[in-house]
Amino acid sequence: MKEHAALSEDISRRIDALAARSSLTREQIIEDALAHGRSLAWQEKWIAGVQDGIEDADRGRFASDEEIAAVLNKYSQA
């Protein structure tokens, strides 16, 4: 039988909210945090960013060719 650590009500609520907003289970969220050092705050921000991107795409808002080139040039090695 697996033993589970008790989580505070706030942490448990935040994990449940992340699970509801994503395709991840509570266990996957906790494992990601422990295995990869991704805090709940990081995961919350990530999920919000993904959802914002999906909403933008649904509205037809995409980066222009010029915007993409600017980002690629910024990070390309000279």
PDB file with one MODEL, atoms N, CA, C and O in Angstrom:
MODEL        1
ATOM      1  N   MET A   1       0.833  -1.178   0.000  1.00  0.00           N
ATOM      2  CA  MET A   1       0.000   0.000   0.000  1.00  0.00           C
ATOM      3  C   MET A   1       0.877   1.240   0.000  1.00  0.00           C
ATOM      4  O   MET A   1       1.820   1.339   0.785  1.00  0.00           O
ATOM      5  N   LYS A   2       0.569   2.182  -0.875  1.00  0.00           N
ATOM      6  CA  LYS A   2       1.343   3.423  -0.958  1.00  0.00           C
ATOM      7  C   LYS A   2       0.911   4.371   0.146  1.00  0.00           C
ATOM      8  O   LYS A   2      -0.273   4.487   0.465  1.00  0.00           O
ATOM      9  N   GLU A   3       1.895   5.045   0.721  1.00  0.00           N
ATOM     10  CA  GLU A   3       1.594   6.093   1.686  1.00  0.00           C
ATOM     11  C   GLU A   3       1.676   7.430   0.968  1.00  0.00           C
ATOM     12  O   GLU A   3       2.547   7.633   0.123  1.00  0.00           O
ATOM     13  N   HIS A   4       0.786   8.327   1.298  1.00  0.00           N
ATOM     14  CA  HIS A   4       0.763   9.647   0.689  1.00  0.00           C
ATOM     15  C   HIS A   4       0.952  10.699   1.772  1.00  0.00           C
ATOM     16  O   HIS A   4       0.405  10.594   2.870  1.00  0.00           O
ATOM     17  N   ALA A   5       1.721  11.691   1.446  1.00  0.00           N
ATOM     18  CA  ALA A   5       1.908  12.810   2.369  1.00  0.00           C
ATOM     19  C   ALA A   5       0.644  13.656   2.380  1.00  0.00           C
ATOM     20  O   ALA A   5      -0.013  13.835   1.355  1.00  0.00           O
ATOM     21  N   ALA A   6       0.322  14.164   3.542  1.00  0.00           N
ATOM     22  CA  ALA A   6      -0.834  15.058   3.650  1.00  0.00           C
ATOM     23  C   ALA A   6      -0.472  16.416   3.053  1.00  0.00           C
ATOM     24  O   ALA A   6       0.617  16.939   3.291  1.00  0.00           O
ATOM     25  N   LEU A   7      -1.383  16.971   2.288  1.00  0.00           N
ATOM     26  CA  LEU A   7      -1.172  18.274   1.669  1.00  0.00           C
ATOM     27  C   LEU A   7      -2.105  19.283   2.317  1.00  0.00           C
ATOM     28  O   LEU A   7      -3.201  18.943   2.763  1.00  0.00           O
ATOM     29  N   SER A   8      -1.654  20.522   2.359  1.00  0.00           N
ATOM     30  CA  SER A   8      -2.521  21.566   2.904  1.00  0.00           C
ATOM     31  C   SER A   8      -3.741  21.720   2.001  1.00  0.00           C
ATOM     32  O   SER A   8      -3.725  21.318   0.838  1.00  0.00           O
ATOM     33  N   GLU A   9      -4.786  22.301   2.549  1.00  0.00           N
ATOM     34  CA  GLU A   9      -6.010  22.523   1.782  1.00  0.00           C
ATOM     35  C   GLU A   9      -5.741  23.413   0.568  1.00  0.00           C
ATOM     36  O   GLU A   9      -6.284  23.169  -0.510  1.00  0.00           O
ATOM     37  N   ASP A  10      -4.907  24.442   0.733  1.00  0.00           N
ATOM     38  CA  ASP A  10      -4.584  25.351  -0.366  1.00  0.00           C
ATOM     39  C   ASP A  10      -3.848  24.619  -1.481  1.00  0.00           C
ATOM     40  O   ASP A  10      -4.195  24.764  -2.653  1.00  0.00           O
ATOM     41  N   ILE A  11      -2.844  23.841  -1.129  1.00  0.00           N
ATOM     42  CA  ILE A  11      -2.073  23.097  -2.145  1.00  0.00           C
ATOM     43  C   ILE A  11      -2.974  22.094  -2.856  1.00  0.00           C
ATOM     44  O   ILE A  11      -2.931  21.973  -4.080  1.00  0.00           O
ATOM     45  N   SER A  12      -3.776  21.387  -2.100  1.00  0.00           N
ATOM     46  CA  SER A  12      -4.682  20.408  -2.695  1.00  0.00           C
ATOM     47  C   SER A  12      -5.664  21.076  -3.646  1.00  0.00           C
ATOM     48  O   SER A  12      -5.935  20.546  -4.723  1.00  0.00           O
ATOM     49  N   ARG A  13      -6.204  22.240  -3.264  1.00  0.00           N
ATOM     50  CA  ARG A  13      -7.135  22.981  -4.115  1.00  0.00           C
ATOM     51  C   ARG A  13      -6.450  23.426  -5.406  1.00  0.00           C
ATOM     52  O   ARG A  13      -7.036  23.337  -6.485  1.00  0.00           O
ATOM     53  N   ARG A  14      -5.207  23.905  -5.295  1.00  0.00           N
ATOM     54  CA  ARG A  14      -4.471  24.355  -6.483  1.00  0.00           C
ATOM     55  C   ARG A  14      -4.173  23.189  -7.422  1.00  0.00           C
ATOM     56  O   ARG A  14      -4.251  23.340  -8.641  1.00  0.00           O
ATOM     57  N   ILE A  15      -3.836  22.037  -6.866  1.00  0.00           N
ATOM     58  CA  ILE A  15      -3.591  20.852  -7.699  1.00  0.00           C
ATOM     59  C   ILE A  15      -4.874  20.445  -8.410  1.00  0.00           C
ATOM     60  O   ILE A  15      -4.855  20.133  -9.601  1.00  0.00           O
ATOM     61  N   ASP A  16      -5.986  20.447  -7.683  1.00  0.00           N
ATOM     62  CA  ASP A  16      -7.273  20.112  -8.300  1.00  0.00           C
ATOM     63  C   ASP A  16      -7.613  21.086  -9.430  1.00  0.00           C
ATOM     64  O   ASP A  16      -8.101  20.674 -10.482  1.00  0.00           O
ATOM     65  N   ALA A  17      -7.353  22.386  -9.208  1.00  0.00           N
ATOM     66  CA  ALA A  17      -7.637  23.392 -10.235  1.00  0.00           C
ATOM     67  C   ALA A  17      -6.764  23.168 -11.471  1.00  0.00           C
ATOM     68  O   ALA A  17      -7.245  23.285 -12.598  1.00  0.00           O
ATOM     69  N   LEU A  18      -5.482  22.845 -11.264  1.00  0.00           N
ATOM     70  CA  LEU A  18      -4.599  22.556 -12.403  1.00  0.00           C
ATOM     71  C   LEU A  18      -5.085  21.332 -13.161  1.00  0.00           C
ATOM     72  O   LEU A  18      -5.101  21.327 -14.392  1.00  0.00           O
ATOM     73  N   ALA A  19      -5.476  20.308 -12.445  1.00  0.00           N
ATOM     74  CA  ALA A  19      -5.963  19.085 -13.093  1.00  0.00           C
ATOM     75  C   ALA A  19      -7.218  19.378 -13.911  1.00  0.00           C
ATOM     76  O   ALA A  19      -7.381  18.846 -15.009  1.00  0.00           O
ATOM     77  N   ALA A  20      -8.101  20.217 -13.382  1.00  0.00           N
ATOM     78  CA  ALA A  20      -9.334  20.558 -14.091  1.00  0.00           C
ATOM     79  C   ALA A  20      -9.057  21.375 -15.348  1.00  0.00           C
ATOM     80  O   ALA A  20      -9.800  21.271 -16.325  1.00  0.00           O
ATOM     81  N   ARG A  21      -7.991  22.192 -15.339  1.00  0.00           N
ATOM     82  CA  ARG A  21      -7.674  23.066 -16.478  1.00  0.00           C
ATOM     83  C   ARG A  21      -6.773  22.397 -17.502  1.00  0.00           C
ATOM     84  O   ARG A  21      -6.520  22.959 -18.568  1.00  0.00           O
ATOM     85  N   SER A  22      -6.289  21.209 -17.190  1.00  0.00           N
ATOM     86  CA  SER A  22      -5.358  20.531 -18.099  1.00  0.00           C
ATOM     87  C   SER A  22      -5.805  19.089 -18.308  1.00  0.00           C
ATOM     88  O   SER A  22      -6.849  18.668 -17.811  1.00  0.00           O
ATOM     89  N   SER A  23      -5.009  18.358 -19.040  1.00  0.00           N
ATOM     90  CA  SER A  23      -5.296  16.931 -19.241  1.00  0.00           C
ATOM     91  C   SER A  23      -4.507  16.075 -18.258  1.00  0.00           C
ATOM     92  O   SER A  23      -4.412  14.860 -18.430  1.00  0.00           O
ATOM     93  N   LEU A  24      -3.941  16.700 -17.234  1.00  0.00           N
ATOM     94  CA  LEU A  24      -3.106  15.993 -16.266  1.00  0.00           C
ATOM     95  C   LEU A  24      -3.911  15.542 -15.055  1.00  0.00           C
ATOM     96  O   LEU A  24      -4.909  16.162 -14.689  1.00  0.00           O
ATOM     97  N   THR A  25      -3.463  14.459 -14.443  1.00  0.00           N
ATOM     98  CA  THR A  25      -4.064  13.998 -13.200  1.00  0.00           C
ATOM     99  C   THR A  25      -3.345  14.660 -12.032  1.00  0.00           C
ATOM    100  O   THR A  25      -2.269  15.232 -12.206  1.00  0.00           O
ATOM    101  N   ARG A  26      -3.935  14.586 -10.848  1.00  0.00           N
ATOM    102  CA  ARG A  26      -3.283  15.093  -9.639  1.00  0.00           C
ATOM    103  C   ARG A  26      -1.895  14.462  -9.494  1.00  0.00           C
ATOM    104  O   ARG A  26      -0.918  15.146  -9.190  1.00  0.00           O
ATOM    105  N   GLU A  27      -1.827  13.155  -9.713  1.00  0.00           N
ATOM    106  CA  GLU A  27      -0.565  12.433  -9.556  1.00  0.00           C
ATOM    107  C   GLU A  27       0.487  12.930 -10.538  1.00  0.00           C
ATOM    108  O   GLU A  27       1.655  13.067 -10.173  1.00  0.00           O
ATOM    109  N   GLN A  28       0.092  13.202 -11.775  1.00  0.00           N
ATOM    110  CA  GLN A  28       1.039  13.708 -12.771  1.00  0.00           C
ATOM    111  C   GLN A  28       1.554  15.088 -12.391  1.00  0.00           C
ATOM    112  O   GLN A  28       2.736  15.380 -12.572  1.00  0.00           O
ATOM    113  N   ILE A  29       0.692  15.926 -11.875  1.00  0.00           N
ATOM    114  CA  ILE A  29       1.095  17.273 -11.461  1.00  0.00           C
ATOM    115  C   ILE A  29       2.098  17.193 -10.316  1.00  0.00           C
ATOM    116  O   ILE A  29       3.118  17.883 -10.326  1.00  0.00           O
ATOM    117  N   ILE A  30       1.808  16.357  -9.340  1.00  0.00           N
ATOM    118  CA  ILE A  30       2.701  16.200  -8.192  1.00  0.00           C
ATOM    119  C   ILE A  30       4.025  15.590  -8.636  1.00  0.00           C
ATOM    120  O   ILE A  30       5.088  16.045  -8.214  1.00  0.00           O
ATOM    121  N   GLU A  31       3.970  14.564  -9.482  1.00  0.00           N
ATOM    122  CA  GLU A  31       5.198  13.927  -9.958  1.00  0.00           C
ATOM    123  C   GLU A  31       6.055  14.907 -10.751  1.00  0.00           C
ATOM    124  O   GLU A  31       7.277  14.913 -10.600  1.00  0.00           O
ATOM    125  N   ASP A  32       5.437  15.737 -11.596  1.00  0.00           N
ATOM    126  CA  ASP A  32       6.174  16.733 -12.362  1.00  0.00           C
ATOM    127  C   ASP A  32       6.876  17.712 -11.426  1.00  0.00           C
ATOM    128  O   ASP A  32       8.034  18.070 -11.639  1.00  0.00           O
ATOM    129  N   ALA A  33       6.166  18.135 -10.399  1.00  0.00           N
ATOM    130  CA  ALA A  33       6.757  19.067  -9.431  1.00  0.00           C
ATOM    131  C   ALA A  33       7.953  18.436  -8.723  1.00  0.00           C
ATOM    132  O   ALA A  33       8.985  19.082  -8.547  1.00  0.00           O
ATOM    133  N   LEU A  34       7.818  17.197  -8.325  1.00  0.00           N
ATOM    134  CA  LEU A  34       8.895  16.530  -7.590  1.00  0.00           C
ATOM    135  C   LEU A  34      10.051  16.104  -8.492  1.00  0.00           C
ATOM    136  O   LEU A  34      11.216  16.278  -8.135  1.00  0.00           O
ATOM    137  N   ALA A  35       9.735  15.554  -9.647  1.00  0.00           N
ATOM    138  CA  ALA A  35      10.776  15.019 -10.525  1.00  0.00           C
ATOM    139  C   ALA A  35      11.521  16.102 -11.298  1.00  0.00           C
ATOM    140  O   ALA A  35      12.703  15.945 -11.601  1.00  0.00           O
ATOM    141  N   HIS A  36      10.841  17.192 -11.616  1.00  0.00           N
ATOM    142  CA  HIS A  36      11.436  18.207 -12.478  1.00  0.00           C
ATOM    143  C   HIS A  36      11.570  19.570 -11.820  1.00  0.00           C
ATOM    144  O   HIS A  36      12.007  20.529 -12.456  1.00  0.00           O
ATOM    145  N   GLY A  37      11.198  19.659 -10.562  1.00  0.00           N
ATOM    146  CA  GLY A  37      11.335  20.918  -9.838  1.00  0.00           C
ATOM    147  C   GLY A  37      10.407  22.012 -10.324  1.00  0.00           C
ATOM    148  O   GLY A  37      10.707  23.196 -10.167  1.00  0.00           O
ATOM    149  N   ARG A  38       9.297  21.636 -10.907  1.00  0.00           N
ATOM    150  CA  ARG A  38       8.348  22.622 -11.424  1.00  0.00           C
ATOM    151  C   ARG A  38       7.310  22.910 -10.351  1.00  0.00           C
ATOM    152  O   ARG A  38       6.451  22.077 -10.062  1.00  0.00           O
ATOM    153  N   SER A  39       7.395  24.083  -9.770  1.00  0.00           N
ATOM    154  CA  SER A  39       6.487  24.463  -8.696  1.00  0.00           C
ATOM    155  C   SER A  39       5.059  24.566  -9.205  1.00  0.00           C
ATOM    156  O   SER A  39       4.814  24.625 -10.411  1.00  0.00           O
ATOM    157  N   LEU A  40       4.124  24.585  -8.270  1.00  0.00           N
ATOM    158  CA  LEU A  40       2.736  24.782  -8.672  1.00  0.00           C
ATOM    159  C   LEU A  40       2.560  26.132  -9.348  1.00  0.00           C
ATOM    160  O   LEU A  40       1.803  26.248 -10.312  1.00  0.00           O
ATOM    161  N   ALA A  41       3.250  27.156  -8.855  1.00  0.00           N
ATOM    162  CA  ALA A  41       3.166  28.479  -9.476  1.00  0.00           C
ATOM    163  C   ALA A  41       3.642  28.413 -10.926  1.00  0.00           C
ATOM    164  O   ALA A  41       3.020  29.005 -11.809  1.00  0.00           O
ATOM    165  N   TRP A  42       4.745  27.694 -11.179  1.00  0.00           N
ATOM    166  CA  TRP A  42       5.250  27.543 -12.548  1.00  0.00           C
ATOM    167  C   TRP A  42       4.226  26.814 -13.392  1.00  0.00           C
ATOM    168  O   TRP A  42       3.946  27.232 -14.516  1.00  0.00           O
ATOM    169  N   GLN A  43       3.659  25.728 -12.876  1.00  0.00           N
ATOM    170  CA  GLN A  43       2.680  24.952 -13.625  1.00  0.00           C
ATOM    171  C   GLN A  43       1.408  25.765 -13.899  1.00  0.00           C
ATOM    172  O   GLN A  43       0.834  25.676 -14.984  1.00  0.00           O
ATOM    173  N   GLU A  44       0.975  26.551 -12.918  1.00  0.00           N
ATOM    174  CA  GLU A  44      -0.197  27.401 -13.115  1.00  0.00           C
ATOM    175  C   GLU A  44       0.054  28.422 -14.219  1.00  0.00           C
ATOM    176  O   GLU A  44      -0.805  28.646 -15.072  1.00  0.00           O
ATOM    177  N   LYS A  45       1.227  29.037 -14.201  1.00  0.00           N
ATOM    178  CA  LYS A  45       1.576  30.021 -15.222  1.00  0.00           C
ATOM    179  C   LYS A  45       1.661  29.359 -16.600  1.00  0.00           C
ATOM    180  O   LYS A  45       1.189  29.924 -17.586  1.00  0.00           O
ATOM    181  N   TRP A  46       2.254  28.183 -16.673  1.00  0.00           N
ATOM    182  CA  TRP A  46       2.385  27.447 -17.926  1.00  0.00           C
ATOM    183  C   TRP A  46       1.015  27.128 -18.520  1.00  0.00           C
ATOM    184  O   TRP A  46       0.771  27.385 -19.699  1.00  0.00           O
ATOM    185  N   ILE A  47       0.121  26.568 -17.699  1.00  0.00           N
ATOM    186  CA  ILE A  47      -1.211  26.205 -18.178  1.00  0.00           C
ATOM    187  C   ILE A  47      -1.968  27.448 -18.642  1.00  0.00           C
ATOM    188  O   ILE A  47      -2.643  27.414 -19.670  1.00  0.00           O
ATOM    189  N   ALA A  48      -1.859  28.551 -17.886  1.00  0.00           N
ATOM    190  CA  ALA A  48      -2.522  29.801 -18.291  1.00  0.00           C
ATOM    191  C   ALA A  48      -1.984  30.283 -19.632  1.00  0.00           C
ATOM    192  O   ALA A  48      -2.757  30.738 -20.476  1.00  0.00           O
ATOM    193  N   GLY A  49      -0.675  30.193 -19.844  1.00  0.00           N
ATOM    194  CA  GLY A  49      -0.076  30.610 -21.113  1.00  0.00           C
ATOM    195  C   GLY A  49      -0.531  29.749 -22.273  1.00  0.00           C
ATOM    196  O   GLY A  49      -0.804  30.258 -23.360  1.00  0.00           O
ATOM    197  N   VAL A  50      -0.613  28.459 -22.048  1.00  0.00           N
ATOM    198  CA  VAL A  50      -1.091  27.552 -23.101  1.00  0.00           C
ATOM    199  C   VAL A  50      -2.538  27.871 -23.442  1.00  0.00           C
ATOM    200  O   VAL A  50      -2.903  27.931 -24.617  1.00  0.00           O
ATOM    201  N   GLN A  51      -3.361  28.074 -22.424  1.00  0.00           N
ATOM    202  CA  GLN A  51      -4.764  28.401 -22.677  1.00  0.00           C
ATOM    203  C   GLN A  51      -4.905  29.730 -23.419  1.00  0.00           C
ATOM    204  O   GLN A  51      -5.740  29.853 -24.315  1.00  0.00           O
ATOM    205  N   ASP A  52      -4.095  30.721 -23.052  1.00  0.00           N
ATOM    206  CA  ASP A  52      -4.114  32.003 -23.767  1.00  0.00           C
ATOM    207  C   ASP A  52      -3.746  31.806 -25.234  1.00  0.00           C
ATOM    208  O   ASP A  52      -4.364  32.399 -26.118  1.00  0.00           O
ATOM    209  N   GLY A  53      -2.741  30.976 -25.489  1.00  0.00           N
ATOM    210  CA  GLY A  53      -2.321  30.709 -26.868  1.00  0.00           C
ATOM    211  C   GLY A  53      -3.403  30.017 -27.674  1.00  0.00           C
ATOM    212  O   GLY A  53      -3.615  30.333 -28.845  1.00  0.00           O
ATOM    213  N   ILE A  54      -4.080  29.083 -27.051  1.00  0.00           N
ATOM    214  CA  ILE A  54      -5.173  28.383 -27.734  1.00  0.00           C
ATOM    215  C   ILE A  54      -6.309  29.352 -28.056  1.00  0.00           C
ATOM    216  O   ILE A  54      -6.872  29.316 -29.150  1.00  0.00           O
ATOM    217  N   GLU A  55      -6.642  30.219 -27.095  1.00  0.00           N
ATOM    218  CA  GLU A  55      -7.688  31.217 -27.327  1.00  0.00           C
ATOM    219  C   GLU A  55      -7.304  32.163 -28.466  1.00  0.00           C
ATOM    220  O   GLU A  55      -8.140  32.497 -29.306  1.00  0.00           O
ATOM    221  N   ASP A  56      -6.040  32.592 -28.494  1.00  0.00           N
ATOM    222  CA  ASP A  56      -5.576  33.455 -29.585  1.00  0.00           C
ATOM    223  C   ASP A  56      -5.704  32.738 -30.925  1.00  0.00           C
ATOM    224  O   ASP A  56      -6.176  33.321 -31.901  1.00  0.00           O
ATOM    225  N   ALA A  57      -5.290  31.488 -30.973  1.00  0.00           N
ATOM    226  CA  ALA A  57      -5.372  30.718 -32.216  1.00  0.00           C
ATOM    227  C   ALA A  57      -6.824  30.548 -32.651  1.00  0.00           C
ATOM    228  O   ALA A  57      -7.145  30.654 -33.835  1.00  0.00           O
ATOM    229  N   ASP A  58      -7.700  30.283 -31.674  1.00  0.00           N
ATOM    230  CA  ASP A  58      -9.120  30.142 -32.012  1.00  0.00           C
ATOM    231  C   ASP A  58      -9.696  31.424 -32.598  1.00  0.00           C
ATOM    232  O   ASP A  58     -10.644  31.383 -33.382  1.00  0.00           O
ATOM    233  N   ARG A  59      -9.122  32.565 -32.217  1.00  0.00           N
ATOM    234  CA  ARG A  59      -9.587  33.858 -32.722  1.00  0.00           C
ATOM    235  C   ARG A  59      -8.834  34.278 -33.990  1.00  0.00           C
ATOM    236  O   ARG A  59      -9.063  35.362 -34.526  1.00  0.00           O
ATOM    237  N   GLY A  60      -7.936  33.412 -34.460  1.00  0.00           N
ATOM    238  CA  GLY A  60      -7.191  33.704 -35.677  1.00  0.00           C
ATOM    239  C   GLY A  60      -6.002  34.617 -35.475  1.00  0.00           C
ATOM    240  O   GLY A  60      -5.453  35.142 -36.444  1.00  0.00           O
ATOM    241  N   ARG A  61      -5.593  34.817 -34.222  1.00  0.00           N
ATOM    242  CA  ARG A  61      -4.451  35.693 -33.939  1.00  0.00           C
ATOM    243  C   ARG A  61      -3.173  34.855 -33.878  1.00  0.00           C
ATOM    244  O   ARG A  61      -2.966  34.061 -32.960  1.00  0.00           O
ATOM    245  N   PHE A  62      -2.339  35.058 -34.873  1.00  0.00           N
ATOM    246  CA  PHE A  62      -1.070  34.347 -34.975  1.00  0.00           C
ATOM    247  C   PHE A  62       0.060  35.359 -35.136  1.00  0.00           C
ATOM    248  O   PHE A  62      -0.169  36.507 -35.519  1.00  0.00           O
ATOM    249  N   ALA A  63       1.259  34.928 -34.845  1.00  0.00           N
ATOM    250  CA  ALA A  63       2.421  35.796 -35.055  1.00  0.00           C
ATOM    251  C   ALA A  63       2.622  35.994 -36.555  1.00  0.00           C
ATOM    252  O   ALA A  63       2.422  35.078 -37.353  1.00  0.00           O
ATOM    253  N   SER A  64       3.017  37.197 -36.913  1.00  0.00           N
ATOM    254  CA  SER A  64       3.299  37.487 -38.324  1.00  0.00           C
ATOM    255  C   SER A  64       4.665  36.895 -38.678  1.00  0.00           C
ATOM    256  O   SER A  64       5.440  36.514 -37.800  1.00  0.00           O
ATOM    257  N   ASP A  65       4.937  36.826 -39.967  1.00  0.00           N
ATOM    258  CA  ASP A  65       6.243  36.342 -40.422  1.00  0.00           C
ATOM    259  C   ASP A  65       7.362  37.221 -39.860  1.00  0.00           C
ATOM    260  O   ASP A  65       8.434  36.729 -39.506  1.00  0.00           O
ATOM    261  N   GLU A  66       7.099  38.521 -39.784  1.00  0.00           N
ATOM    262  CA  GLU A  66       8.107  39.456 -39.261  1.00  0.00           C
ATOM    263  C   GLU A  66       8.366  39.210 -37.772  1.00  0.00           C
ATOM    264  O   GLU A  66       9.513  39.252 -37.326  1.00  0.00           O
ATOM    265  N   GLU A  67       7.307  38.954 -37.007  1.00  0.00           N
ATOM    266  CA  GLU A  67       7.468  38.674 -35.573  1.00  0.00           C
ATOM    267  C   GLU A  67       8.238  37.371 -35.338  1.00  0.00           C
ATOM    268  O   GLU A  67       9.082  37.291 -34.446  1.00  0.00           O
ATOM    269  N   ILE A  68       7.944  36.384 -36.126  1.00  0.00           N
ATOM    270  CA  ILE A  68       8.662  35.107 -36.010  1.00  0.00           C
ATOM    271  C   ILE A  68      10.126  35.295 -36.365  1.00  0.00           C
ATOM    272  O   ILE A  68      11.001  34.791 -35.660  1.00  0.00           O
ATOM    273  N   ALA A  69      10.410  36.013 -37.447  1.00  0.00           N
ATOM    274  CA  ALA A  69      11.795  36.264 -37.853  1.00  0.00           C
ATOM    275  C   ALA A  69      12.547  37.023 -36.768  1.00  0.00           C
ATOM    276  O   ALA A  69      13.714  36.732 -36.508  1.00  0.00           O
ATOM    277  N   ALA A  70      11.894  37.993 -36.130  1.00  0.00           N
ATOM    278  CA  ALA A  70      12.552  38.772 -35.072  1.00  0.00           C
ATOM    279  C   ALA A  70      12.952  37.873 -33.904  1.00  0.00           C
ATOM    280  O   ALA A  70      14.047  38.018 -33.360  1.00  0.00           O
ATOM    281  N   VAL A  71      12.085  36.956 -33.519  1.00  0.00           N
ATOM    282  CA  VAL A  71      12.404  36.037 -32.415  1.00  0.00           C
ATOM    283  C   VAL A  71      13.527  35.085 -32.831  1.00  0.00           C
ATOM    284  O   VAL A  71      14.466  34.866 -32.067  1.00  0.00           O
ATOM    285  N   LEU A  72      13.438  34.525 -34.022  1.00  0.00           N
ATOM    286  CA  LEU A  72      14.462  33.610 -34.487  1.00  0.00           C
ATOM    287  C   LEU A  72      15.825  34.307 -34.575  1.00  0.00           C
ATOM    288  O   LEU A  72      16.846  33.735 -34.194  1.00  0.00           O
ATOM    289  N   ASN A  73      15.831  35.538 -35.075  1.00  0.00           N
ATOM    290  CA  ASN A  73      17.085  36.293 -35.174  1.00  0.00           C
ATOM    291  C   ASN A  73      17.633  36.635 -33.806  1.00  0.00           C
ATOM    292  O   ASN A  73      18.848  36.654 -33.607  1.00  0.00           O
ATOM    293  N   LYS A  74      16.760  36.902 -32.875  1.00  0.00           N
ATOM    294  CA  LYS A  74      17.192  37.240 -31.509  1.00  0.00           C
ATOM    295  C   LYS A  74      17.949  36.084 -30.867  1.00  0.00           C
ATOM    296  O   LYS A  74      18.915  36.298 -30.134  1.00  0.00           O
ATOM    297  N   TYR A  75      17.514  34.868 -31.141  1.00  0.00           N
ATOM    298  CA  TYR A  75      18.093  33.701 -30.476  1.00  0.00           C
ATOM    299  C   TYR A  75      19.043  32.888 -31.353  1.00  0.00           C
ATOM    300  O   TYR A  75      19.596  31.883 -30.907  1.00  0.00           O
ATOM    301  N   SER A  76      19.231  33.323 -32.598  1.00  0.00           N
ATOM    302  CA  SER A  76      20.160  32.585 -33.462  1.00  0.00           C
ATOM    303  C   SER A  76      21.596  32.969 -33.106  1.00  0.00           C
ATOM    304  O   SER A  76      21.869  34.071 -32.628  1.00  0.00           O
ATOM    305  N   GLN A  77      22.484  32.043 -33.351  1.00  0.00           N
ATOM    306  CA  GLN A  77      23.904  32.313 -33.061  1.00  0.00           C
ATOM    307  C   GLN A  77      24.502  33.061 -34.236  1.00  0.00           C
ATOM    308  O   GLN A  77      24.354  32.662 -35.390  1.00  0.00           O
ATOM    309  N   ALA A  78      25.171  34.137 -33.926  1.00  0.00           N
ATOM    310  CA  ALA A  78      25.778  34.973 -34.975  1.00  0.00           C
ATOM    311  C   ALA A  78      27.086  34.403 -35.441  1.00  0.00           C
ATOM    312  O   ALA A  78      27.733  34.976 -36.318  1.00  0.00           O
TER     313      ALA A  78
ENDMDL
END
